[in-house]
Amino acid sequence: KVFVSLGLHYVFYFAFWAALQIALIIYAVRKNKHILPYIMVYLMLGPYFLSFMNGIRQTLAECIFVFASQYILLRKLRHYLFVVFIATLIHKSSILVAPLYFLPFGAQIWEKRKFIYTI
């Protein structure tokens, strides 16, 4: 409704959501500055930008989970559940990722992938 009330073309609506998803991915890996150029090339040259535009709800929920995964490492249950709740407002099936925090090996999986993601 905001984009329509401003008289903007629908392309701006889809571009806004695609940019938000990319921003969430970049924010999640912000500590690994050496990996950022590769992620950007991967996102822009692959089919991902177009799928972000088409599957807005699904990919936004996935990007929010990538962002929330830092709270699994930090063992911040309230923060993690809050972010999962926000994702649930966008896509109801996001509630399925809430139990991942409680898996006994969940933090170990993320810690072993330090070359990809570190806090």
URZIMO-V223433 format. One record per backbone hydrogen bond with DSSP energy under -1.0 kcal/mol. CO is the residue of the C=O (numbers start at 1). NH is the residue of the N-H. Records with the same first field share a line. If there is no record, write none. Layout:
# URZIMO-V223433
CO=NH / NH
This chain:
# URZIMO-V223433
1=5
2=6
3=8
4=7
9=12
10=14
11=15
12=16
13=17
14=18
15=19
16=20
17=21
18=22
19=23
20=24
21=25
22=26
23=27
24=28
25=29
27=30
29=32
31=33
32=35
35=39
36=40
37=41
38=42
39=43
40=44
41=45
42=46
43=49
47=51
48=52
49=53
50=54
51=55
55=59
56=60
57=61
58=62
59=63
60=64
61=65
62=66
63=67
64=68
65=69
67=70
68=71
69=73
70=74
71=76
76=80
77=81
78=82
79=83
80=84
81=85
82=86
83=87
84=88
85=89
87=91
91=94
92=95
93=96
94=97
95=98
97=100
98=101
99=102
103=106
105=109
106=110
107=111
108=112
113=116 / 117
